[in-house]
Amino acid sequence: MQKKSGLFGKHGQTVILVFLDVLMSCLSLILALQIYYDMKAPEQLEQVWFSMPLVTVFTVGAMYAIGVYRNLLRYASMDTLIQIVTGTLIGSALTYLSSLALYTMKIPLFLMPRPIYLVQFMVMVLMVSVSRFSFRLMGQAGHNGLWFRKKHSRRIMIIGAGWAGAQMLRDVQAGRYGDSSVSLILDNDPDKEGTRIGRVPIKLGSDKVDEYVRQYGIDEIIIAIATPEESLTPLIQRCMATGCRVRMFSALQEMNGSGRVRDVNIADLLGRSEKKLDMSEVKTCFEGKRVLITGGGGSIGSELCRQIMNFVPSMLILYDISENYIYELYYELEEKYGAIVRNTVFLRVGSVRDQETLDRVFDEFSPDIVIHAAAHKHVPLMEDSPEQAVKNNVFGTYNVAKCSIAHGVKRFVMISTDKAVNPTNVMGASKRMAEIIIEALQKQQSATQFTAVRFGNVLGSHGSVVPKFKSQIEAGGPVTLTHPEIIRYFMTIPEAASLVLQAASIARGGELFILDMGQPVRIRELAERMIQLYADPLMPPVEIVYTGLRPGEKLYEELLRDEENSTATSKEKIFIAKPEQFDWSEVEHMLTTLKRCMDEGGDMRQCMRDLLPSFKAPEEINGDKGELPGNVNGVSA
């Protein structure tokens, strides 16, 4: 059975509206005549009867032609009002012109004084508009339970009585979120307590979420706070604890109050809401430049590509060993930016270990800026293959840096990691060696500005615990965690990429930039919050099982070594570390020793420890805390 459209069904609505408009056309003409003659015009009534067919046919016909009767009454808006005004104006004008034509044909009964037609037009607009918007209000009232409540209607609680909350209420009442109704709005402003937005009451106290959920039988909570003054994480957690679906209102354009509703994500629960950063200097840095990104298809590399495209580079070259990643990214960019991508974005497959291919690519494009994001980053895998970490992360960085100097690159930015600080694993040690190469090359020459940017984990990147935990939770568990005390820094991929670009824009050469990662997160708490977010409430509780620290893994990460002081920059959340200085002779010795160790099949891990005194065994950093507590195998969350 086909569902009816609007309040009366598609054809029934049209018939009723046409009938009403015929009546209002006649009535508007009578009222216009009475208003014009100050309610004393009995001798003019004969002309009204002759003119009624004209005004009815022309007005209703004009409104039908411009589509007034195709509008759904529930969504009557300013566009509907414009259509009504246009149709009525055409109808009144045609009525007057027809009456004038008949008058010239010596049929005077049809022509009335000209002001009557203007008054009729205004009265008709008023009457039709009131009728349409009355239907809209009646439809919303029934939809929101003012005349009746549908048993299957979802009951929504909005948190936030500002412009975002008011916009959210209007959207729900207009039926944009299905069969839903807003039962109440919560806010913490004492001045708003006891007031209403429309017919919906405003209650005080977002700390009473669970109480109001029970009292009003709430099914869904929408947090509509456009500009929060503090972290929303505690509020989101309270809302999640109620068992209701929790969503967020995200402002798209504050000027016109538009927005969209999205589900809560793990970044919200970790308090890593993305802030709008000032990218004016970044635009100046990258606009019209030739930019080459190694590892352009990876998590950070691909996001850097997306953001750099907004600054209109003359060329964007993606260099990656994985053809699949850059192929998919290319067509994503093409869908967004169109044909311009074909003349701007270029894909080249190759390894940073391959000096010959690198030289050929640099010869072909002569990049102005190089962002070196290519690296082996997976800690346990690099523990098993330390020589691969050295080939890719140490010698690969050296190869790209040499090419940059040889081909006149103006700015070179290397992506580093917090695991390079007091490293306990091969991956971190190799990245620290790459930092040392960059620092020494800056002292060795002045043509290319060499800079490194150091930050921690990014949410949702390849190899991150977040996608792993999510898949385990959706499969019903258990969630495997190495240790209950392990902590890490996190930021979102877009935030990390934006800060890298900002750091690149203010670099002058030789800096080791540190990104402010906020507060570290206990991975156990991350797992518990993700279980709360993604677990099926109808299924058995998801367990957390501890498996023990992996090879090379430490309980906590650091962004600075003890001897590295940091200073603020002109950009919020970006700092400059002052690492120890290395001469180029020391770097040459390091590279020669590593090469000899690889050629002779020596103990690469021990070789790295000999060259890098800060490279410690995990037990030297973790101590007794690295052991799992007794009798702890798992926990339900």
C-alpha positions as CSV (number, residue, x, y, z in Angstrom):
1,M,0.0,0.0,0.0
2,Q,1.5,3.3,-1.1
3,K,2.0,5.9,1.7
4,K,0.1,9.1,1.4
5,S,2.0,12.3,0.8
6,G,1.4,15.3,3.1
7,L,-1.6,15.7,5.3
8,F,-4.3,14.5,2.8
9,G,-2.5,12.5,0.2
10,K,-1.1,14.0,-3.0
11,H,-4.3,14.5,-5.1
12,G,-6.5,15.1,-2.1
13,Q,-4.3,17.9,-0.9
14,T,-4.4,19.6,-4.3
15,V,-8.2,19.5,-4.6
16,I,-8.7,20.9,-1.1
17,L,-6.2,23.7,-1.7
18,V,-7.7,24.7,-5.0
19,F,-11.2,24.8,-3.5
20,L,-9.9,27.0,-0.6
21,D,-8.1,29.3,-3.0
22,V,-11.3,29.7,-5.1
23,L,-13.2,30.7,-2.0
24,M,-10.5,33.0,-0.8
25,S,-10.3,34.7,-4.3
26,C,-14.0,35.5,-4.1
27,L,-13.8,36.6,-0.5
28,S,-10.7,38.8,-1.1
29,L,-12.5,40.6,-3.9
30,I,-15.5,41.3,-1.7
31,L,-13.3,42.5,1.2
32,A,-11.2,44.7,-1.1
33,L,-14.4,46.4,-2.3
34,Q,-15.7,46.9,1.2
35,I,-12.3,48.2,2.5
36,Y,-12.1,50.6,-0.5
37,Y,-15.6,52.0,0.1
38,D,-15.2,52.0,3.8
39,M,-17.7,49.1,4.1
40,K,-20.4,51.1,2.2
41,A,-20.6,49.8,-1.3
42,P,-23.9,48.1,-2.0
43,E,-24.2,49.6,-5.5
44,Q,-20.8,48.1,-6.5
45,L,-21.8,44.5,-5.7
46,E,-22.9,43.8,-9.3
47,Q,-19.4,44.4,-10.6
48,V,-18.0,42.0,-7.9
49,W,-20.1,39.1,-9.2
50,F,-19.0,39.7,-12.8
51,S,-15.3,40.0,-11.7
52,M,-15.2,36.9,-9.5
53,P,-14.8,34.4,-12.3
54,L,-11.9,36.4,-13.7
55,V,-9.9,36.7,-10.4
56,T,-10.6,33.1,-9.5
57,V,-9.5,31.6,-12.8
58,F,-6.4,33.8,-13.2
59,T,-5.2,33.6,-9.6
60,V,-5.7,29.8,-9.2
61,G,-4.3,29.2,-12.7
62,A,-1.2,31.3,-12.0
63,M,-0.5,29.6,-8.7
64,Y,-1.0,26.2,-10.3
65,A,1.4,27.0,-13.2
66,I,4.2,28.1,-10.9
67,G,3.9,25.0,-8.7
68,V,2.2,26.3,-5.5
69,Y,0.1,23.2,-5.3
70,R,3.1,20.8,-5.6
71,N,4.6,22.0,-2.3
72,L,4.3,19.7,0.8
73,L,2.4,21.7,3.5
74,R,4.6,20.5,6.3
75,Y,7.7,22.1,4.7
76,A,6.1,25.5,3.8
77,S,8.9,28.1,3.9
78,M,10.0,31.4,2.5
79,D,10.1,29.9,-1.0
80,T,6.4,29.0,-0.6
81,L,5.6,32.6,0.4
82,I,7.4,33.9,-2.7
83,Q,5.5,31.6,-4.9
84,I,2.2,32.7,-3.3
85,V,3.0,36.4,-3.8
86,T,4.1,35.8,-7.4
87,G,1.0,33.8,-8.3
88,T,-1.4,36.2,-6.6
89,L,0.3,39.2,-8.3
90,I,0.0,37.6,-11.7
91,G,-3.7,36.7,-11.0
92,S,-4.6,40.3,-9.8
93,A,-2.7,41.9,-12.7
94,L,-4.4,39.7,-15.3
95,T,-7.8,40.3,-13.7
96,Y,-7.2,44.1,-14.0
97,L,-5.9,43.9,-17.6
98,S,-8.8,41.7,-18.7
99,S,-11.4,44.0,-17.0
100,L,-9.7,47.0,-18.7
101,A,-9.9,45.3,-22.1
102,L,-13.6,44.5,-21.6
103,Y,-14.2,48.1,-20.5
104,T,-12.7,49.3,-23.8
105,M,-15.1,47.0,-25.5
106,K,-17.9,48.9,-23.9
107,I,-18.6,46.3,-21.2
108,P,-18.2,48.6,-18.1
109,L,-19.6,46.1,-15.6
110,F,-16.2,44.3,-15.3
111,L,-14.0,47.3,-14.4
112,M,-13.7,48.5,-10.9
113,P,-11.5,51.4,-9.5
114,R,-7.8,50.4,-9.8
115,P,-7.0,50.6,-6.0
116,I,-9.5,47.8,-5.4
117,Y,-7.2,45.4,-7.4
118,L,-4.2,46.3,-5.3
119,V,-6.2,45.8,-2.1
120,Q,-7.5,42.5,-3.4
121,F,-3.9,41.4,-4.1
122,M,-2.8,42.2,-0.6
123,V,-5.8,40.5,1.1
124,M,-5.4,37.4,-1.1
125,V,-1.6,37.1,-0.2
126,L,-2.5,37.4,3.5
127,M,-5.3,34.8,3.4
128,V,-3.4,32.2,1.3
129,S,-0.2,32.6,3.3
130,V,-2.1,32.2,6.6
131,S,-3.8,29.1,5.2
132,R,-0.6,27.4,4.1
133,F,1.4,28.1,7.3
134,S,-1.5,27.1,9.4
135,F,-1.4,23.7,7.7
136,R,2.3,23.6,8.5
137,L,1.8,24.4,12.1
138,M,-1.0,21.9,12.4
139,G,1.1,19.2,10.8
140,Q,4.0,19.9,13.2
141,A,1.7,20.0,16.2
142,G,0.4,16.6,15.3
143,H,3.9,15.3,14.5
144,N,5.2,16.5,17.9
145,G,2.3,15.2,19.9
146,L,0.4,18.4,20.6
147,W,-2.8,17.0,19.2
148,F,-1.9,13.4,19.7
149,R,1.3,11.3,20.3
150,K,2.2,8.5,18.0
151,K,3.2,5.4,19.9
152,H,6.2,4.8,17.6
153,S,7.5,8.4,17.7
154,R,11.1,8.8,19.0
155,R,11.4,11.1,21.9
156,I,14.4,13.5,21.7
157,M,16.1,15.6,24.3
158,I,18.2,18.4,23.1
159,I,21.1,19.7,25.2
160,G,21.8,23.4,24.5
161,A,19.2,26.2,24.3
162,G,21.4,28.5,22.1
163,W,21.0,29.1,18.4
164,A,22.2,25.5,17.6
165,G,19.6,24.0,19.9
166,A,16.9,26.2,18.4
167,Q,18.0,25.2,14.9
168,M,17.9,21.5,15.9
169,L,14.4,21.9,17.3
170,R,13.2,23.5,14.0
171,D,14.7,20.7,12.0
172,V,13.1,18.0,14.1
173,Q,9.7,19.8,14.0
174,A,10.0,20.1,10.2
175,G,10.3,16.3,10.1
176,R,13.9,16.3,8.8
177,Y,14.8,13.5,11.3
178,G,11.9,11.2,10.7
179,D,9.1,10.4,13.1
180,S,10.6,12.2,16.1
181,S,9.5,14.8,18.6
182,V,11.5,17.0,21.1
183,S,10.3,16.5,24.6
184,L,12.6,19.0,26.4
185,I,15.7,21.1,26.1
186,L,18.5,21.1,28.7
187,D,20.7,24.1,29.4
188,N,22.9,25.3,32.3
189,D,21.9,29.0,32.0
190,P,19.8,29.9,35.1
191,D,18.1,32.7,33.1
192,K,16.6,30.2,30.7
193,E,15.0,27.9,33.3
194,G,11.2,27.7,33.0
195,T,11.2,29.3,29.5
196,R,10.3,27.7,26.3
197,I,11.4,27.5,22.6
198,G,8.1,27.2,20.8
199,R,6.1,24.8,22.9
200,V,9.2,22.8,24.2
201,P,10.2,23.5,27.8
202,I,13.7,24.3,28.9
203,K,15.0,22.6,32.0
204,L,18.1,23.5,34.0
205,G,21.0,21.1,34.7
206,S,22.9,19.0,32.1
207,D,24.2,17.0,35.1
208,K,20.7,15.6,35.5
209,V,20.6,13.9,32.1
210,D,19.8,10.4,33.5
211,E,17.0,11.8,35.6
212,Y,15.3,13.5,32.7
213,V,15.8,10.5,30.4
214,R,13.8,8.4,32.9
215,Q,11.2,11.1,33.6
216,Y,10.4,11.8,29.9
217,G,11.1,8.4,28.4
218,I,13.8,9.7,26.1
219,D,15.0,7.6,23.2
220,E,17.7,9.9,21.8
221,I,19.9,12.7,23.0
222,I,21.2,15.4,20.6
223,I,24.0,17.6,22.0
224,A,23.6,21.0,20.2
225,I,26.3,23.2,21.7
226,A,27.9,25.1,18.8
227,T,30.7,26.8,20.8
228,P,31.5,24.8,23.9
229,E,33.4,26.8,26.6
230,E,34.9,23.5,28.0
231,S,35.4,19.9,27.0
232,L,32.1,18.1,26.2
233,T,33.7,14.7,27.1
234,P,32.2,14.4,30.6
235,L,28.7,15.4,29.2
236,I,29.0,12.9,26.4
237,Q,29.9,10.1,28.8
238,R,26.9,10.9,31.0
239,C,24.7,10.8,28.0
240,M,26.2,7.5,26.8
241,A,25.6,6.0,30.2
242,T,21.9,6.4,29.8
243,G,21.7,3.9,27.0
244,C,20.1,6.4,24.6
245,R,21.5,7.0,21.2
246,V,23.7,10.1,21.4
247,R,24.4,12.4,18.5
248,M,26.1,15.8,18.0
249,F,24.9,18.8,16.1
250,S,27.9,20.1,14.0
251,A,27.6,23.6,12.7
252,L,28.4,23.9,9.0
253,Q,27.9,27.7,8.6
254,E,27.3,29.8,11.7
255,M,26.1,32.7,9.7
256,N,23.0,31.0,8.4
257,G,22.6,28.6,11.2
258,S,22.8,25.5,9.1
259,G,24.3,22.3,10.4
260,R,24.1,18.5,10.4
261,V,23.7,15.8,13.0
262,R,26.3,13.1,13.3
263,D,26.9,10.2,15.7
264,V,29.4,10.6,18.5
265,N,32.8,9.3,17.6
266,I,35.9,8.3,19.6
267,A,37.5,11.7,19.1
268,D,34.6,13.3,21.0
269,L,35.0,10.8,23.9
270,L,38.7,11.6,24.1
271,G,38.2,15.3,24.1
272,R,40.0,15.7,20.8
273,S,37.5,18.1,19.2
274,E,39.0,19.7,16.1
275,K,39.6,23.5,16.4
276,K,39.5,25.8,13.4
277,L,43.1,26.8,12.9
278,D,44.4,30.0,11.2
279,M,45.8,28.7,7.9
280,S,46.6,32.0,6.2
281,E,50.4,31.5,6.5
282,V,50.0,28.0,5.2
283,K,48.2,29.3,2.1
284,T,51.0,31.7,1.5
285,C,53.6,28.9,1.9
286,F,52.0,26.3,-0.4
287,E,50.0,28.4,-3.0
288,G,51.5,28.0,-6.4
289,K,54.3,25.7,-5.2
290,R,55.4,22.3,-6.4
291,V,55.0,20.0,-3.4
292,L,56.2,16.4,-3.2
293,I,55.0,14.1,-0.4
294,T,56.7,10.8,0.2
295,G,54.4,8.2,1.7
296,G,51.6,10.2,0.0
297,G,49.1,7.4,0.3
298,G,49.5,6.8,4.1
299,S,47.2,8.1,6.8
300,I,49.1,11.3,7.4
301,G,50.4,11.7,3.8
302,S,46.9,11.4,2.3
303,E,45.4,13.9,4.7
304,L,48.3,16.3,3.9
305,C,47.4,15.9,0.2
306,R,43.7,16.7,0.9
307,Q,44.5,19.8,2.9
308,I,47.3,21.1,0.6
309,M,44.9,20.9,-2.4
310,N,42.8,23.6,-0.7
311,F,45.8,26.0,-1.1
312,V,46.0,25.5,-4.9
313,P,49.6,24.2,-5.4
314,S,50.9,24.3,-8.9
315,M,51.8,20.6,-8.6
316,L,51.2,17.9,-6.0
317,I,53.4,14.8,-6.4
318,L,52.5,11.7,-4.5
319,Y,55.4,9.3,-4.1
320,D,54.6,6.0,-2.5
321,I,55.7,2.3,-2.6
322,S,52.0,1.3,-2.5
323,E,50.2,2.0,-5.8
324,N,46.8,1.1,-4.4
325,Y,46.7,3.9,-1.7
326,I,47.8,6.7,-4.1
327,Y,45.5,5.4,-6.8
328,E,42.5,5.5,-4.5
329,L,43.5,9.0,-3.2
330,Y,43.8,10.4,-6.7
331,Y,40.3,9.5,-7.7
332,E,39.0,10.8,-4.3
333,L,40.6,14.1,-5.1
334,E,39.3,14.0,-8.7
335,E,35.7,13.6,-7.5
336,K,36.1,16.6,-5.2
337,Y,38.1,19.0,-7.4
338,G,37.3,17.8,-10.9
339,A,39.5,18.2,-14.0
340,I,42.0,20.4,-12.2
341,V,43.4,17.3,-10.5
342,R,44.6,15.9,-13.9
343,N,46.9,18.9,-14.3
344,T,47.9,19.3,-10.7
345,V,48.2,15.9,-9.0
346,F,50.9,13.4,-10.2
347,L,51.4,9.8,-9.0
348,R,54.8,8.1,-8.9
349,V,55.4,4.7,-7.5
350,G,58.7,4.1,-5.8
351,S,60.6,3.4,-2.6
352,V,62.6,6.0,-0.6
353,R,65.4,3.4,-0.6
354,D,65.7,3.7,-4.4
355,Q,68.1,6.6,-5.0
356,E,67.8,6.3,-8.8
357,T,64.0,6.5,-8.9
358,L,64.1,9.4,-6.5
359,D,66.5,11.3,-8.7
360,R,64.4,10.7,-11.7
361,V,61.2,12.0,-10.0
362,F,63.0,15.0,-8.6
363,D,64.4,15.8,-12.1
364,E,61.0,15.5,-13.6
365,F,59.1,17.8,-11.2
366,S,61.8,20.0,-9.4
367,P,59.7,20.3,-6.2
368,D,59.9,23.5,-4.1
369,I,58.7,21.7,-0.9
370,V,59.2,18.1,0.2
371,I,57.2,16.5,3.1
372,H,58.8,13.2,4.0
373,A,56.1,11.1,5.5
374,A,57.3,7.7,4.2
375,A,58.4,5.3,7.0
376,H,58.0,1.9,8.5
377,K,56.0,2.6,11.7
378,H,54.8,-0.7,13.1
379,V,56.7,-1.3,16.3
380,P,56.4,-5.2,16.6
381,L,57.2,-5.8,12.9
382,M,60.3,-3.6,13.1
383,E,61.5,-5.5,16.1
384,D,61.4,-8.6,14.0
385,S,63.1,-6.8,11.0
386,P,65.4,-4.2,12.4
387,E,67.5,-4.0,9.2
388,Q,64.3,-3.0,7.2
389,A,63.6,-0.2,9.7
390,V,67.2,1.1,9.2
391,K,67.0,0.8,5.4
392,N,63.7,2.6,5.1
393,N,63.7,5.1,8.0
394,V,67.4,6.0,8.2
395,F,68.8,5.5,4.8
396,G,65.5,6.3,3.1
397,T,65.4,9.7,4.9
398,Y,69.0,10.3,3.9
399,N,68.2,9.5,0.2
400,V,65.3,11.9,0.1
401,A,67.3,14.6,1.9
402,K,70.3,14.2,-0.5
403,C,67.9,14.5,-3.5
404,S,66.4,17.6,-2.0
405,I,69.7,19.3,-1.7
406,A,70.9,18.2,-5.2
407,H,67.7,19.5,-6.9
408,G,67.4,22.8,-5.0
409,V,64.4,22.0,-2.8
410,K,63.7,25.1,-0.7
411,R,62.0,23.4,2.3
412,F,62.1,19.8,3.6
413,V,59.8,18.7,6.4
414,M,60.2,15.2,8.0
415,I,57.4,13.6,10.0
416,S,58.8,12.1,13.2
417,T,57.3,10.4,16.2
418,D,57.2,10.5,20.0
419,K,58.7,7.0,19.9
420,A,62.0,8.7,18.9
421,V,62.3,10.1,22.5
422,N,64.2,7.7,24.7
423,P,63.4,4.9,22.3
424,T,62.9,1.4,23.5
425,N,62.3,-0.1,20.1
426,V,63.9,-0.3,16.7
427,M,61.3,1.9,15.0
428,G,61.7,4.7,17.5
429,A,65.5,4.5,17.4
430,S,65.5,4.6,13.6
431,K,63.3,7.7,13.6
432,R,65.6,9.4,16.1
433,M,68.5,8.7,13.8
434,A,66.5,10.2,11.0
435,E,66.0,13.3,13.1
436,I,69.8,13.5,13.7
437,I,70.5,13.3,10.0
438,I,68.1,16.2,9.3
439,E,69.6,18.3,12.1
440,A,73.1,17.7,10.9
441,L,72.2,18.4,7.2
442,Q,70.9,21.8,8.2
443,K,74.2,22.7,9.7
444,Q,76.1,21.3,6.7
445,Q,74.4,23.6,4.0
446,S,72.1,26.5,3.7
447,A,70.2,26.0,0.4
448,T,67.5,23.7,1.8
449,Q,65.7,24.4,5.1
450,F,65.5,21.1,7.0
451,T,62.8,20.7,9.7
452,A,61.3,17.8,11.6
453,V,57.9,17.6,13.2
454,R,57.4,15.2,16.2
455,F,54.0,14.0,17.4
456,G,52.3,10.9,18.9
457,N,49.5,8.5,17.7
458,V,46.7,9.6,15.4
459,L,43.2,8.2,15.8
460,G,42.2,5.9,13.0
461,S,45.6,5.7,11.3
462,H,46.9,2.5,9.7
463,G,48.0,0.2,12.5
464,S,46.3,2.3,15.2
465,V,44.5,0.5,18.1
466,V,41.3,2.3,17.4
467,P,40.2,0.4,14.2
468,K,41.5,-2.8,15.8
469,F,39.4,-2.3,19.0
470,K,36.4,-1.3,16.9
471,S,36.5,-4.5,14.9
472,Q,37.0,-6.6,18.0
473,I,34.0,-4.9,19.7
474,E,31.7,-5.4,16.7
475,A,32.7,-9.1,16.6
476,G,31.6,-9.4,20.2
477,G,35.0,-9.3,21.8
478,P,37.2,-9.8,23.6
479,V,39.2,-6.6,23.2
480,T,42.9,-7.4,23.6
481,L,45.0,-4.9,25.5
482,T,48.7,-5.3,26.3
483,H,48.7,-3.8,29.8
484,P,46.2,-2.0,32.1
485,E,48.6,0.9,32.8
486,I,49.7,1.7,29.3
487,I,49.1,5.3,28.2
488,R,49.5,7.1,24.9
489,Y,49.0,10.6,23.3
490,F,46.4,10.9,20.6
491,M,45.2,13.4,18.1
492,T,42.9,13.3,15.0
493,I,44.4,12.8,11.6
494,P,43.1,16.2,10.2
495,E,44.4,18.0,13.3
496,A,47.8,16.4,13.0
497,A,48.0,17.3,9.3
498,S,46.9,20.9,9.9
499,L,49.5,21.4,12.6
500,V,52.3,19.8,10.4
501,L,51.4,22.3,7.6
502,Q,51.4,25.2,10.1
503,A,54.8,24.1,11.4
504,A,56.1,23.9,7.8
505,S,54.9,27.4,7.1
506,I,56.8,29.0,10.0
507,A,60.0,26.8,9.6
508,R,63.3,28.6,9.0
509,G,65.5,25.6,9.1
510,G,66.9,23.5,11.9
511,E,63.8,23.4,14.1
512,L,62.5,20.2,15.7
513,F,58.8,21.1,16.1
514,I,56.8,19.4,18.9
515,L,53.0,19.3,18.5
516,D,50.9,19.7,21.7
517,M,49.1,16.4,22.0
518,G,47.0,17.4,25.0
519,Q,46.6,15.0,27.9
520,P,47.8,11.4,27.5
521,V,45.1,8.7,27.4
522,R,45.1,5.5,29.3
523,I,44.5,2.8,26.7
524,R,42.3,0.8,29.1
525,E,40.0,3.9,29.3
526,L,40.0,4.2,25.6
527,A,38.9,0.6,25.2
528,E,36.1,1.0,27.8
529,R,34.8,4.1,26.0
530,M,34.9,2.4,22.7
531,I,33.0,-0.5,24.2
532,Q,30.4,2.0,25.4
533,L,30.2,3.6,22.0
534,Y,30.2,0.6,19.7
535,A,29.1,-2.5,21.7
536,D,25.6,-3.9,21.0
537,P,23.6,-3.4,24.2
538,L,21.6,-6.5,23.5
539,M,24.6,-8.8,23.3
540,P,26.7,-10.1,26.3
541,P,29.2,-7.6,27.7
542,V,32.5,-7.3,25.8
543,E,35.5,-8.3,27.8
544,I,39.0,-6.7,28.0
545,V,41.8,-9.3,28.0
546,Y,45.4,-8.4,28.8
547,T,48.1,-10.0,26.7
548,G,51.3,-8.5,28.0
549,L,53.6,-5.8,26.5
550,R,54.9,-6.5,23.0
551,P,58.6,-6.5,22.2
552,G,60.0,-3.0,22.3
553,E,56.8,-1.5,23.8
554,K,56.9,0.8,26.8
555,L,54.1,1.9,29.1
556,Y,54.2,5.6,28.3
557,E,55.5,7.8,25.5
558,E,57.2,11.2,25.8
559,L,57.5,14.2,23.5
560,L,60.7,15.6,24.9
561,R,63.9,14.2,26.3
562,D,65.1,15.6,29.6
563,E,67.8,17.7,28.0
564,E,65.4,19.0,25.3
565,N,63.8,22.3,26.4
566,S,61.0,23.6,24.4
567,T,59.9,27.2,23.5
568,A,56.6,28.4,22.2
569,T,56.0,29.6,18.6
570,S,53.6,32.0,17.0
571,K,51.2,29.1,16.5
572,E,49.1,27.7,19.2
573,K,49.9,24.0,20.0
574,I,53.3,24.1,18.2
575,F,56.6,24.2,20.1
576,I,60.3,24.1,19.2
577,A,62.6,21.6,21.0
578,K,66.3,22.2,21.4
579,P,67.9,18.8,20.9
580,E,71.6,18.0,21.3
581,Q,73.7,19.0,18.2
582,F,75.6,16.6,16.0
583,D,78.4,17.3,13.6
584,W,78.3,15.8,10.1
585,S,81.3,13.7,10.9
586,E,79.3,11.9,13.6
587,V,76.4,11.3,11.1
588,E,78.8,9.9,8.6
589,H,80.2,7.5,11.2
590,M,76.7,6.5,12.1
591,L,75.7,5.8,8.5
592,T,79.0,3.9,7.7
593,T,78.6,1.7,10.8
594,L,75.0,0.9,10.0
595,K,75.9,0.0,6.4
596,R,78.7,-2.2,7.5
597,C,76.5,-4.0,10.0
598,M,73.9,-4.7,7.3
599,D,76.5,-5.9,4.8
600,E,78.1,-8.2,7.4
601,G,74.8,-9.5,8.8
602,G,75.7,-8.2,12.3
603,D,73.3,-7.6,15.3
604,M,71.5,-4.5,14.0
605,R,69.7,-3.9,17.3
606,Q,73.0,-3.9,19.3
607,C,74.6,-1.7,16.6
608,M,71.9,0.8,17.0
609,R,72.3,0.8,20.8
610,D,76.0,1.4,20.4
611,L,75.4,4.4,18.1
612,L,72.5,5.8,20.0
613,P,73.0,5.9,23.8
614,S,69.4,7.0,24.4
615,F,68.2,3.7,22.9
616,K,67.2,1.7,26.0
617,A,65.8,-1.8,26.6
618,P,62.0,-1.6,27.5
619,E,62.6,-3.0,31.0
620,E,65.0,-0.1,31.7
621,I,62.1,2.3,31.2
622,N,59.1,0.3,32.3
623,G,60.8,-1.4,35.4
624,D,58.5,-3.6,37.4
625,K,55.4,-1.8,36.1
626,G,55.8,-3.7,32.8
627,E,54.7,-6.9,34.5
628,L,51.0,-7.7,34.5
629,P,49.4,-7.7,38.0
630,G,48.8,-11.1,39.4
631,N,45.6,-13.0,38.6
632,V,44.5,-10.4,36.0
633,N,43.3,-12.0,32.8
634,G,40.4,-9.9,31.7
635,V,37.6,-7.6,32.8
636,S,34.1,-7.0,31.5
637,A,33.4,-3.4,30.5
